[in-house]
Amino acid sequence: MQINSLSSEPLLAHFERRLEDRPFRPPLWLRGGHLQTLAASLLKRNFSWGWGNAEEHFVDLRDGSRVRLICAWQSSDAPTLVVLHGTGGSSDSTYMQGLSHKAYREGWNAVLVNLYNTNPELPKPKVFHSGSSREVGEVLQKLSMKHQVREFFLAGVSMGGNILLKLMGEWGSDSLVDVRAAGVISPLVDLTTAWKVLERPSNFLFQHHFVKNFKKRIKRHRSSLSPFVDVEALLRIKTLRQFDQLFTAPLAGFRDAFDYYERASALPYLKDIRIPTLLIHSHDDPLLPGELFTLPETRSNPSLLMGLTRQGGHVGYLEQALPGGDIDRFWAENRLIEFFRLAR
């Protein structure tokens, strides 16, 4: 499917001005990357205003793995928003719920992709990771065929943002499905830099959170994992890099964690994206500082709009109260939905 990259330029130029007119402003009491990150992840949110019942759908991939989707359908004529979660996330993550409910409110369909294998009959455990762009592309193709989706919007958060950017860079001008626009929040596009930053003492809480959740998953699937990885060593890990070395790399076919980080990072693919894409990232992101996105090689693509902010943290972006009492203060989510609305 051919994409005219020139068509993205008026949209991105217009939205760049919109971002200048509607910048992110955090509350005075909630400044700093760590505070923003923690507050957004811990804040309880009420989604009773959004979609009600959603259906569970499973997609079988060519390698034998099976992916679980949560789908909220309204109309076959409506655009469909597909959202990819971050490391350790799922369709229950608050940002996944937030984006999908806001899309549903627009009259669009919403699909939340859970990047975990649900096929217990697979001979070898399947691991989805930051480089799983081929699998996501296959999910999109199957959605397009089964539900006759005529136009997609794609959103990715953190790890999901990296997967999405990598996929679109691999597609270039030949998209496998009709994607009108894409948007990512806090994408971890350079995994080597990200793990180095994550191992700083200031990020102990984040590192501990990831490792604790990974160990729970390992214990839950101990019997199926033990023939393929060293489970006892995995239960002693202290860092995400150790997890990738002992788990991700051997199960996904990489030489080691460093080979995984190099081959899975989306950074080299940014220049090849031809789908109009909004990238939101903060300079104070505690997992991947924003300076990376100011380099000429990351800013030269006319199809990629860098929405860089001074503050916001990692998937944080809780803004100050607005005049009129608007209670939805998730700035980045709202900018993605606004961008998609204009892209129609």
C-alpha positions as CSV (number, residue, x, y, z in Angstrom):
1,M,0.0,0.0,0.0
2,Q,1.7,3.2,-1.2
3,I,2.0,6.2,1.1
4,N,2.4,9.8,-0.2
5,S,4.8,11.2,2.4
6,L,4.2,14.8,1.1
7,S,0.6,14.6,2.3
8,S,1.9,14.5,5.9
9,E,3.6,17.9,5.8
10,P,0.6,20.2,6.1
11,L,-0.8,18.1,8.9
12,L,2.4,18.0,10.9
13,A,3.1,21.7,10.3
14,H,-0.4,22.6,11.6
15,F,-0.1,20.4,14.6
16,E,3.4,21.7,15.5
17,R,1.8,25.2,15.8
18,R,-1.0,23.6,17.9
19,L,1.6,22.2,20.3
20,E,3.1,25.6,20.6
21,D,-0.3,27.0,21.5
22,R,-1.2,24.2,23.9
23,P,2.1,23.3,25.7
24,F,2.3,20.9,28.6
25,R,2.2,22.7,32.0
26,P,2.5,20.6,35.1
27,P,1.1,21.6,38.5
28,L,3.6,23.4,40.7
29,W,3.5,20.5,43.2
30,L,4.1,17.8,40.5
31,R,7.3,18.8,38.7
32,G,10.2,16.5,37.9
33,G,10.4,13.4,35.8
34,H,10.2,10.9,38.6
35,L,7.2,12.5,40.3
36,Q,5.3,12.8,37.0
37,T,6.0,9.2,36.2
38,L,4.9,7.8,39.5
39,A,1.8,10.0,39.8
40,A,0.5,9.1,36.4
41,S,1.0,5.3,37.0
42,L,-0.6,5.3,40.5
43,L,-3.5,7.7,39.9
44,K,-6.8,5.8,39.9
45,R,-9.0,6.8,36.9
46,N,-12.7,6.4,36.3
47,F,-13.7,5.2,32.8
48,S,-17.4,4.8,33.4
49,W,-18.0,7.4,30.7
50,G,-16.3,5.4,28.0
51,W,-17.1,2.1,26.3
52,G,-19.0,-0.5,28.2
53,N,-18.7,-4.1,27.2
54,A,-15.8,-5.1,25.0
55,E,-15.2,-8.4,23.3
56,E,-12.1,-10.6,23.7
57,H,-10.5,-11.7,20.5
58,F,-7.5,-14.0,19.8
59,V,-5.2,-13.7,16.8
60,D,-3.1,-16.7,15.7
61,L,0.2,-15.8,14.3
62,R,2.3,-17.7,11.7
63,D,4.9,-18.8,14.3
64,G,2.1,-20.6,16.4
65,S,1.8,-17.9,19.1
66,R,-1.6,-16.5,19.9
67,V,-2.2,-12.8,21.0
68,R,-5.2,-11.7,23.0
69,L,-7.0,-8.5,22.0
70,I,-9.6,-6.4,23.8
71,C,-11.9,-4.9,21.1
72,A,-14.6,-2.2,21.4
73,W,-16.3,-2.1,18.0
74,Q,-18.8,0.6,17.0
75,S,-19.0,0.6,13.2
76,S,-17.1,-1.1,10.3
77,D,-17.0,2.4,8.7
78,A,-15.3,4.0,11.6
79,P,-11.5,4.3,11.9
80,T,-9.9,1.9,14.3
81,L,-7.4,2.9,17.0
82,V,-4.9,0.1,17.9
83,V,-2.8,0.6,21.1
84,L,0.4,-1.1,22.1
85,H,1.5,-1.2,25.8
86,G,4.8,-0.8,27.5
87,T,7.1,-3.3,29.3
88,G,5.0,-5.3,31.7
89,G,1.8,-3.5,30.7
90,S,-1.4,-4.9,29.3
91,S,-4.9,-3.9,28.1
92,D,-5.6,-3.0,31.8
93,S,-2.9,-0.3,31.9
94,T,-4.4,3.1,32.6
95,Y,-2.9,4.7,29.5
96,M,-4.3,1.9,27.4
97,Q,-7.7,2.4,28.9
98,G,-7.4,6.1,28.6
99,L,-6.5,6.2,24.9
100,S,-9.1,3.6,23.9
101,H,-11.9,5.2,25.8
102,K,-11.2,8.6,24.3
103,A,-11.1,7.0,20.8
104,Y,-14.4,5.3,21.5
105,R,-15.9,8.6,22.6
106,E,-14.9,10.0,19.1
107,G,-17.0,7.3,17.5
108,W,-14.0,5.1,16.6
109,N,-13.3,1.4,17.2
110,A,-10.6,0.6,19.7
111,V,-8.3,-2.4,19.9
112,L,-5.9,-3.1,22.8
113,V,-3.1,-5.5,22.0
114,N,-1.8,-7.7,24.8
115,L,1.8,-8.7,23.8
116,Y,1.9,-12.0,25.5
117,N,1.6,-15.5,24.0
118,T,-1.6,-17.3,25.1
119,N,-1.1,-20.6,23.2
120,P,0.0,-23.2,25.8
121,E,0.6,-25.8,23.1
122,L,3.6,-23.9,21.6
123,P,6.6,-26.2,22.0
124,K,9.0,-23.3,23.0
125,P,7.9,-20.3,25.0
126,K,7.3,-17.2,22.8
127,V,8.5,-13.9,24.1
128,F,7.3,-10.6,22.7
129,H,9.8,-7.8,23.2
130,S,10.8,-4.3,22.0
131,G,11.7,-5.5,18.6
132,S,8.4,-7.5,17.9
133,S,7.4,-5.3,14.9
134,R,6.8,-8.3,12.6
135,E,4.3,-9.8,14.9
136,V,2.5,-6.5,15.4
137,G,2.3,-6.0,11.6
138,E,0.8,-9.5,11.3
139,V,-1.8,-8.6,14.0
140,L,-2.8,-5.5,12.0
141,Q,-3.1,-7.4,8.8
142,K,-5.4,-10.0,10.4
143,L,-7.5,-7.3,11.9
144,S,-7.8,-5.6,8.6
145,M,-8.9,-8.8,6.8
146,K,-11.3,-10.1,9.5
147,H,-13.0,-6.8,10.4
148,Q,-12.6,-5.0,7.1
149,V,-10.9,-2.1,8.8
150,R,-10.5,0.7,6.2
151,E,-8.3,3.0,8.2
152,F,-6.1,2.6,11.2
153,F,-4.7,4.9,13.8
154,L,-1.8,3.4,15.7
155,A,-0.6,4.4,19.2
156,G,2.3,3.0,21.2
157,V,3.5,3.8,24.7
158,S,7.1,3.2,26.0
159,M,8.1,-0.2,24.6
160,G,5.0,-0.2,22.5
161,G,6.2,3.1,21.0
162,N,9.5,1.6,20.0
163,I,7.8,-1.4,18.4
164,L,5.4,0.9,16.4
165,L,8.2,3.2,15.2
166,K,10.3,0.3,14.2
167,L,7.4,-1.3,12.3
168,M,6.7,1.9,10.4
169,G,10.3,2.4,9.5
170,E,10.5,-1.1,8.2
171,W,7.3,-0.4,6.1
172,G,8.7,2.8,4.7
173,S,6.4,3.8,1.8
174,D,4.8,0.4,1.6
175,S,2.4,0.0,4.5
176,L,0.7,-3.4,4.8
177,V,-2.5,-1.8,6.1
178,D,-4.2,1.6,5.6
179,V,-2.7,3.7,8.5
180,R,-3.9,7.3,8.5
181,A,-1.6,8.4,11.3
182,A,0.4,7.2,14.3
183,G,1.4,8.6,17.7
184,V,3.8,7.5,20.4
185,I,4.4,8.6,24.0
186,S,7.8,8.2,25.7
187,P,9.1,5.7,23.2
188,L,12.3,3.8,24.3
189,V,14.0,4.0,20.9
190,D,17.5,3.4,22.1
191,L,17.5,0.4,24.4
192,T,21.3,0.5,25.1
193,T,21.0,4.0,26.5
194,A,17.8,3.1,28.3
195,W,19.3,0.2,30.3
196,K,22.3,2.3,31.2
197,V,20.0,5.1,32.5
198,L,17.7,2.6,34.3
199,E,20.7,1.3,36.3
200,R,21.4,4.7,37.8
201,P,20.7,4.8,41.6
202,S,18.0,7.4,41.1
203,N,16.0,4.9,39.1
204,F,16.1,2.2,41.8
205,L,12.3,2.2,42.3
206,F,11.6,1.7,38.6
207,Q,14.2,-1.0,38.2
208,H,12.8,-2.8,41.3
209,H,9.3,-2.6,39.9
210,F,10.2,-4.1,36.6
211,V,12.3,-6.9,38.2
212,K,9.6,-7.7,40.8
213,N,6.9,-8.1,38.1
214,F,9.2,-10.2,35.9
215,K,10.0,-12.6,38.7
216,K,6.3,-13.1,39.4
217,R,5.8,-14.1,35.7
218,I,8.8,-16.5,35.9
219,K,7.4,-18.2,39.0
220,R,4.0,-18.5,37.4
221,H,5.4,-20.2,34.3
222,R,8.3,-22.0,36.0
223,S,7.5,-25.5,34.6
224,S,7.2,-24.4,31.0
225,L,10.3,-22.2,31.1
226,S,12.7,-24.5,32.9
227,P,13.7,-26.5,29.8
228,F,14.8,-23.4,28.0
229,V,16.1,-20.9,30.5
230,D,17.9,-20.9,33.9
231,V,14.9,-20.2,36.1
232,E,16.9,-20.2,39.4
233,A,19.3,-17.6,38.0
234,L,16.3,-15.5,36.8
235,L,14.9,-15.5,40.3
236,R,18.1,-13.9,41.5
237,I,18.3,-11.1,39.0
238,K,18.6,-7.5,40.2
239,T,18.4,-5.6,36.9
240,L,16.4,-5.5,33.7
241,R,19.6,-6.1,31.7
242,Q,20.1,-9.4,33.6
243,F,16.6,-10.4,32.7
244,D,17.1,-9.7,29.0
245,Q,20.4,-11.6,29.1
246,L,18.9,-14.7,30.7
247,F,15.4,-14.6,29.3
248,T,14.7,-12.3,26.3
249,A,17.9,-13.0,24.4
250,P,17.8,-16.8,24.5
251,L,14.1,-17.1,23.9
252,A,14.0,-14.6,21.1
253,G,17.1,-15.7,19.3
254,F,19.5,-12.9,20.1
255,R,23.2,-13.6,21.0
256,D,22.9,-11.7,24.2
257,A,21.2,-8.6,25.7
258,F,23.5,-6.2,23.8
259,D,22.7,-7.9,20.5
260,Y,19.0,-7.6,21.4
261,Y,19.3,-3.9,22.3
262,E,21.1,-3.1,19.1
263,R,18.7,-5.0,16.8
264,A,15.5,-4.1,18.5
265,S,15.9,-0.4,18.9
266,A,13.8,1.8,16.6
267,L,16.3,4.7,16.4
268,P,17.9,3.6,13.1
269,Y,14.4,3.3,11.5
270,L,13.1,6.8,12.3
271,K,14.4,8.3,9.1
272,D,12.4,5.8,7.0
273,I,9.0,6.5,8.5
274,R,6.5,7.8,5.9
275,I,3.3,7.7,7.9
276,P,2.4,11.0,9.6
277,T,3.6,10.4,13.1
278,L,3.5,12.4,16.4
279,L,6.3,11.5,18.9
280,I,5.8,12.9,22.4
281,H,8.8,12.8,24.7
282,S,10.1,14.7,27.7
283,H,13.6,16.0,28.4
284,D,13.2,14.9,32.0
285,D,12.1,11.3,31.1
286,P,13.9,9.2,33.8
287,L,14.3,6.2,31.4
288,L,15.4,7.9,28.2
289,P,16.5,11.6,28.3
290,G,15.0,13.8,25.5
291,E,18.3,15.0,24.2
292,L,18.4,12.0,21.9
293,F,15.5,13.4,19.9
294,T,17.2,16.7,19.3
295,L,19.9,15.2,17.1
296,P,19.8,16.1,13.4
297,E,19.3,12.4,12.3
298,T,16.2,12.1,14.5
299,R,14.7,15.5,13.5
300,S,15.2,15.3,9.7
301,N,12.2,13.2,8.7
302,P,9.3,15.4,7.5
303,S,6.8,12.7,8.3
304,L,7.8,12.6,12.0
305,L,6.8,15.5,14.3
306,M,8.8,15.7,17.5
307,G,6.6,17.0,20.3
308,L,9.4,17.5,22.9
309,T,8.6,19.0,26.2
310,R,10.8,20.2,29.1
311,Q,8.8,18.2,31.7
312,G,6.5,15.3,31.7
313,G,8.5,12.3,32.9
314,H,8.0,8.8,31.4
315,V,4.4,8.4,30.3
316,G,3.5,11.0,32.9
317,Y,2.1,14.3,31.5
318,L,-0.3,15.1,34.2
319,E,-1.0,18.8,33.6
320,Q,-2.3,21.5,35.9
321,A,-6.0,22.2,36.3
322,L,-7.5,24.1,33.3
323,P,-9.9,27.0,33.4
324,G,-13.5,25.6,33.2
325,G,-12.8,22.7,35.4
326,D,-11.7,20.1,32.8
327,I,-10.9,17.0,34.9
328,D,-9.0,15.1,32.2
329,R,-5.5,16.2,32.7
330,F,-3.6,13.5,30.8
331,W,-2.0,15.9,28.3
332,A,-0.1,13.4,26.1
333,E,-3.1,11.1,25.6
334,N,-5.3,14.1,24.6
335,R,-2.7,15.4,22.1
336,L,-2.6,12.0,20.4
337,I,-6.4,11.9,20.1
338,E,-6.4,15.5,18.8
339,F,-3.7,14.6,16.2
340,F,-5.7,11.6,15.0
341,R,-8.9,13.7,14.8
342,L,-7.1,16.2,12.5
343,A,-5.5,13.4,10.4
344,R,-9.0,12.2,9.4
